[in-house]
Amino acid sequence: MIYSFPPSSYDIVTPRLVIRNAIPSDAEAMARILSSPENMPYQKCDDRIPTDEMLRRLTKWNKMASEGSNAFLVIALRETGEPIGLGGYNCFEPQPHSADTPVSEPSLDDSIDLQPRSAILPVSGTSPYLTDIGVMLDHSLWRKGYATEALCASINFAFTELKCQLIRMETDIKNEPWRALMRSMGFENLEESAVVSFEGKTTGWIYMLDIETWETTKTNLKAREKWPL
């Protein structure tokens, strides 16, 4: 499939997963996933999301994705279609023209922060310069390699299909499991402690990734037989 920005839809297929736009039948499962404190230990979550409210959110996510402001996507098992988490792109930004051009803070969290970032949107039909990526999975499926698979696919898609030039990721300062994931992918040298963009703009861990570094990362993961795609 040939993509232009913003894509009419998202359908990122991996060996075990599909990362896609939400559909109405996802509402019940996504409400359960997003209402579970075990899935989001480093941020506040809703005690309970009614299915009709979740359906409204899914509709809003798809609208924002079609407008090119961001893309909140459902992560589903490829074999069964069952939703198991949430991922995607928290914002899309054009290339800054000067040092005075506002750029939002980076964002990535093991439990993705689903707040739209304030940013100047790319012109329709032109590739965004920067995006930030997040992945959140149901805790029952942690430590099975799904996070690595979803993250690699999302990064690869951003660079190769959306033609982004820079990816940013961030997490809570206490999120050691995410830091371990970053180290396992070879991103430890990208890690910086700085103010993050979510929930009060506290200090967290930020990772900035360009395509050259990503190509090196892919080569290294393949050499170690850790490449999931």
Residue pairs with C-beta under 8 A, 6 or more apart in sequence:
1 11
3 161
3 162
4 125
5 68
5 92
5 122
5 124
5 125
5 126
5 127
5 128
5 162
5 163
6 65
6 66
6 67
6 68
6 71
6 92
6 124
7 161
7 162
8 66
9 20
9 21
10 19
10 20
10 21
10 65
10 71
10 73
10 88
11 18
11 19
11 20
11 21
12 18
12 19
12 20
12 73
12 153
12 154
12 157
13 19
13 78
14 78
14 149
14 150
14 152
14 153
14 228
14 229
15 78
15 149
15 228
15 229
16 77
16 78
16 79
16 146
16 149
17 75
17 76
17 77
17 78
17 146
17 149
17 150
17 153
18 75
18 76
18 77
18 78
18 81
19 73
19 74
19 75
19 76
19 87
19 88
19 150
19 153
19 154
19 157
20 73
20 74
20 76
21 61
21 62
21 65
21 73
21 74
22 30
22 58
22 61
22 62
22 72
22 73
22 74
23 58
23 74
24 55
24 58
26 58
26 74
26 76
26 83
27 51
27 52
27 54
27 55
27 58
28 51
28 54
29 82
29 83
30 54
30 58
30 74
30 83
30 86
31 48
31 49
31 50
31 51
31 53
31 54
33 39
33 83
33 84
33 85
33 86
33 136
33 138
34 40
34 45
34 46
34 49
34 54
34 86
35 45
35 46
35 47
35 48
35 49
36 45
36 138
36 139
37 45
38 139
39 45
39 85
39 111
39 136
39 137
39 138
39 139
40 111
40 136
41 111
42 109
42 110
42 111
42 171
42 172
42 174
42 175
43 109
43 111
43 113
43 172
43 198
43 199
44 199
45 111
49 57
61 71
61 72
61 73
64 70
64 71
64 72
64 116
65 71
65 72
65 73
65 88
67 121
68 92
68 121
68 122
68 124
68 128
69 91
69 92
69 116
69 119
69 121
70 88
70 89
70 90
70 91
70 92
70 116
70 117
71 88
71 89
71 92
72 86
72 88
72 112
72 114
73 86
73 87
73 88
73 89
74 83
74 85
74 86
75 83
75 84
75 85
75 86
75 87
75 135
75 137
75 146
75 150
76 82
76 83
76 84
77 84
84 137
84 138
84 141
84 146
85 135
85 136
85 137
85 138
85 141
85 146
85 150
86 112
86 114
86 134
86 135
86 136
87 112
87 133
87 134
87 135
87 136
87 150
87 151
87 154
88 112
88 133
88 134
88 154
89 131
89 132
89 133
89 154
89 158
90 107
90 108
90 112
90 113
90 114
90 115
90 116
90 117
90 131
90 132
90 133
90 134
91 104
91 107
91 116
91 117
91 119
91 130
91 131
91 132
92 119
92 121
92 122
92 128
92 130
92 131
92 162
92 164
93 103
93 104
93 119
93 120
93 121
93 122
93 128
93 129
93 130
93 131
94 120
94 121
94 122
94 123
94 126
94 128
94 129
95 129
95 130
95 165
96 103
96 129
101 120
102 119
102 120
103 119
103 130
104 117
104 118
104 119
104 197
105 117
105 170
105 195
105 196
105 197
105 201
105 206
106 132
106 168
106 169
106 170
106 196
106 197
106 206
106 207
106 208
107 113
107 117
107 132
107 134
107 168
107 169
107 170
107 196
107 197
107 198
108 132
108 133
108 134
108 135
108 168
108 169
108 170
108 171
108 178
108 207
109 134
109 136
109 170
109 171
109 172
109 175
109 178
109 198
110 135
110 136
110 147
110 171
110 175
110 177
110 178
110 181
111 136
112 134
112 135
112 136
113 134
113 197
113 198
113 199
114 134
115 198
117 132
117 197
122 128
122 129
127 162
127 163
127 164
128 162
128 163
128 164
129 164
129 165
129 166
130 164
130 165
130 166
130 167
130 168
131 158
131 162
131 164
131 166
131 167
131 168
132 167
132 168
132 169
132 170
132 197
133 151
133 154
133 155
133 158
133 167
133 168
133 169
134 169
135 147
135 150
135 151
135 154
137 146
137 147
137 150
142 177
145 228
147 181
148 181
148 184
148 185
148 226
148 228
149 228
149 229
151 181
151 185
152 185
152 221
152 227
152 228
152 229
153 228
153 229
155 167
155 209
155 214
156 214
156 218
156 229
158 164
158 167
159 167
159 211
159 214
165 210
165 211
166 208
166 209
166 210
167 208
167 209
167 210
167 214
168 206
168 207
168 208
168 209
169 182
169 206
169 207
169 208
169 209
170 196
170 197
170 198
170 204
170 205
170 206
170 207
171 178
171 179
171 196
171 204
171 205
172 178
172 196
172 202
172 204
172 205
173 193
173 202
173 203
173 204
173 205
175 204
175 205
178 205
179 191
179 205
182 188
182 190
182 191
182 205
182 207
184 226
185 217
185 221
186 216
186 217
186 220
186 221
187 207
187 209
187 217
190 207
190 208
190 209
190 213
191 205
191 206
191 207
192 205
192 206
192 207
192 208
193 203
193 204
193 205
193 206
194 203
194 204
194 206
195 201
195 202
195 203
195 204
196 202
196 203
196 204
196 205
196 206
218 227
221 227
